[in-house]
Amino acid sequence: MSVTHVLVVDDDDAIRDAVRFALEDAGYTVSEASNGLAALKQLRAATDRAVVLLDLMMPGLDGAGVLGAVAGDHRLASRHTYILVTANTKTLTLAFANLLTSLSVPILSKHFDVDVLLETVASAARRIG
């Protein structure tokens, strides 16, 4: 059984709306969180596996903070799969790059093509489906 649920985590309403539309049009069930704390709350309460599209730059708990929490929680790390969405990959520290590698988190550059988004989500879903 493949994963059909995607959690879109981004503080930008317009980006969340656009991504939701594209994913729902492709047949996914989509939920949203506008910040990292709300995302962690949803993920901890989730009964189904999810692909998480996680924005790096958000006020409060950002994508790096969410992934740090995930790394410390085996259930969150093994139950869900994560995709980091960012406009700038050049600012990643070595420690954060190592964290991404250890959690098998691909990076999706913002201003992505819808086909690239859908293939990245499908690939992530296959990893845990």
C-alpha positions in Angstrom: 0.0 0.0 0.0 1.5 3.3 -1.0 1.5 6.5 1.0 -1.1 8.9 -0.2 -1.0 11.5 2.6 1.2 14.6 2.3 1.8 17.2 5.0 2.8 20.5 3.6 4.6 22.7 6.1 5.3 26.3 5.0 4.6 29.6 6.6 3.6 31.1 3.2 -0.2 30.6 2.6 0.2 31.0 -1.2 2.9 28.3 -1.4 0.8 25.9 0.7 -2.3 26.6 -1.4 -0.4 26.0 -4.7 1.3 22.8 -3.5 -2.0 21.5 -2.0 -3.7 22.1 -5.3 -1.0 20.3 -7.3 -0.9 17.3 -4.9 -4.7 16.9 -4.6 -4.9 17.1 -8.4 -2.5 14.2 -8.5 -4.6 12.1 -6.1 -2.9 12.8 -2.7 -4.7 13.6 0.5 -3.1 16.8 1.8 -2.9 18.5 5.2 -1.1 21.6 6.1 0.8 23.2 8.9 2.0 26.8 8.9 5.0 26.2 11.3 7.2 23.6 12.7 5.5 23.2 16.0 2.1 22.6 14.4 3.8 20.0 12.0 5.3 18.1 14.9 2.0 18.0 16.7 0.3 16.6 13.6 3.0 14.1 12.9 3.0 12.8 16.5 -0.8 12.4 16.4 -0.8 10.8 12.9 -2.1 7.2 12.6 -1.0 7.0 8.9 2.4 7.4 7.3 3.0 10.7 5.5 5.3 12.4 3.2 6.3 15.7 4.7 7.2 18.7 2.5 9.1 20.8 5.0 10.1 24.4 4.4 13.5 25.2 5.7 13.0 28.9 6.6 10.0 29.6 8.9 9.6 31.7 12.0 9.7 29.9 15.3 10.6 26.3 14.8 12.1 26.0 11.3 12.6 23.0 9.1 16.0 22.3 10.6 14.5 22.3 14.1 11.7 19.9 13.0 14.3 17.5 11.5 16.4 17.8 14.7 13.3 16.7 16.7 12.7 13.9 14.1 16.2 12.7 14.5 15.7 12.3 18.2 12.4 10.4 17.9 12.7 7.0 16.2 8.9 6.8 15.6 8.8 10.1 13.7 12.0 9.2 11.8 10.8 5.7 10.7 7.1 6.4 10.3 7.2 9.4 7.9 9.5 10.5 5.2 10.7 14.1 4.7 11.5 16.4 1.8 13.2 19.7 2.6 12.0 22.6 0.5 14.3 25.6 0.3 15.2 28.6 -1.9 18.9 28.4 -1.0 20.9 25.3 -0.5 24.2 27.1 -0.3 23.7 28.0 3.4 23.5 24.5 4.8 26.0 23.7 7.4 28.0 20.4 7.3 26.2 19.2 10.4 22.8 19.9 8.9 23.8 18.3 5.6 24.9 15.2 7.6 21.5 15.2 9.4 19.7 15.3 6.0 21.8 12.4 4.8 21.2 10.3 7.9 17.4 10.8 7.6 17.5 10.3 3.8 15.9 13.7 3.2 16.1 15.0 -0.3 16.2 18.7 -1.0 13.6 20.3 -3.3 14.5 23.7 -4.5 11.8 26.3 -4.3 10.4 27.6 -7.6 10.1 23.9 -8.6 8.3 22.6 -11.6 5.1 20.7 -10.7 6.3 17.6 -12.4 9.5 17.7 -10.2 7.4 18.1 -7.1 5.2 15.2 -8.0 8.1 12.9 -8.8 9.9 13.8 -5.6 6.8 13.1 -3.5 6.2 9.8 -5.4 9.8 8.8 -4.8 9.5 9.6 -1.1 6.2 7.7 -0.8 7.8 4.6 -2.3 10.5 4.7 0.3 8.1 4.2 3.2 5.0 2.8 1.3 
